[in-house]
Amino acid sequence: MNFNEKMTENEKMTEVVETQTNTSGVDENKAMAVIAYILFFVPLLAGAHKESAYVKFHANQGCILFIVAVGIKIVSEIINMITRLTFSFMMSGSVIFGFVQGLIFLAWWLISMCVLVLAILGIINAVNGKMKQLPLIGKFTIIK
């Protein structure tokens, strides 16, 4: 059994999506695909996702990226609130509190930079006419 026979169905679909080179409609819809990573709902409101599989793919990637970004912000705010409440009862104005808050801010900033890098990767793929999934989060489909 060779390597290609060992690939799962999901990996085969990913490979098909990544190597898809249907150029019809791609050039006309590159701007809308780029906008999908900045404001994912614009292609949805314009109905461009119904006319072009290319726009639909990038609108889906942008939507997933937005959901991840909002989820990260919500989780970081909850953690921030818990640490504030915990440390306010224990010791107000302590060095430990400042250190923990600094670590939380640093972690949130690093994760936010990762989301920004994913958005830039998506925009680069859209500009180059590729339907390549984003790393880690690209395998999910919301817009069908």
C-alpha positions, -999 to 999 in steps of 0.1 A, spaced: 0 0 0 15 33 -10 12 68 5 -18 79 -17 -38 48 -6 -33 57 30 -48 92 27 -81 97 44 -112 110 26 -108 144 43 -72 147 32 -82 139 -4 -109 166 -3 -84 191 11 -60 182 -17 -87 187 -43 -97 221 -29 -61 232 -27 -53 222 -63 -85 234 -78 -76 257 -107 -110 267 -121 -102 302 -134 -137 311 -146 -150 338 -123 -119 339 -101 -104 371 -116 -138 389 -114 -143 379 -78 -109 384 -62 -119 418 -46 -149 402 -30 -128 372 -18 -103 396 -2 -131 416 15 -144 383 30 -113 383 53 -119 419 64 -157 420 66 -169 384 60 -206 395 58 -202 418 28 -200 389 2 -230 373 20 -251 405 19 -241 411 -17 -251 375 -27 -217 370 -43 -213 336 -24 -243 323 -44 -228 332 -77 -192 320 -72 -178 290 -54 -146 310 -51 -162 338 -31 -182 313 -11 -150 294 -1 -132 326 11 -164 340 28 -165 307 47 -129 310 57 -134 347 67 -165 338 88 -146 310 106 -117 334 113 -141 360 127 -158 334 150 -123 323 163 -113 360 169 -145 367 188 -142 335 208 -106 344 217 -117 378 229 -145 365 250 -123 339 266 -96 364 274 -121 388 289 -135 361 311 -100 351 323 -92 387 328 -124 392 349 -117 361 370 -81 371 378 -92 407 387 -119 394 410 -96 368 425 -67 391 431 -88 420 443 -100 399 473 -66 384 480 -42 413 477 -50 446 461 -22 462 440 2 433 444 31 426 421 17 391 415 -15 406 402 4 429 377 25 399 366 -5 377 360 -23 405 341 8 411 320 9 374 311 -27 374 302 -22 404 280 8 389 264 -10 356 256 -40 375 242 -17 397 221 2 366 207 -30 348 198 -44 380 182 -12 382 161 -18 346 150 -54 355 139 -39 384 120 -14 362 103 -42 338 93 -62 367 78 -31 378 58 -26 342 46 -62 341 35 -59 375 17 -28 363 -1 -45 332 -12 -75 352 -24 -53 376 -44 -34 347 -60 -66 330 -70 -61 300 -47 -88 281 -27 -64 270 0 -77 263 35 -63 283 64 -41 263 88 -58 249 119 -92 264 113 -98 260 75 -113 226 76 -146 238 91 -175 247 69 -202 271 80 -215 286 47 -230 259 26 
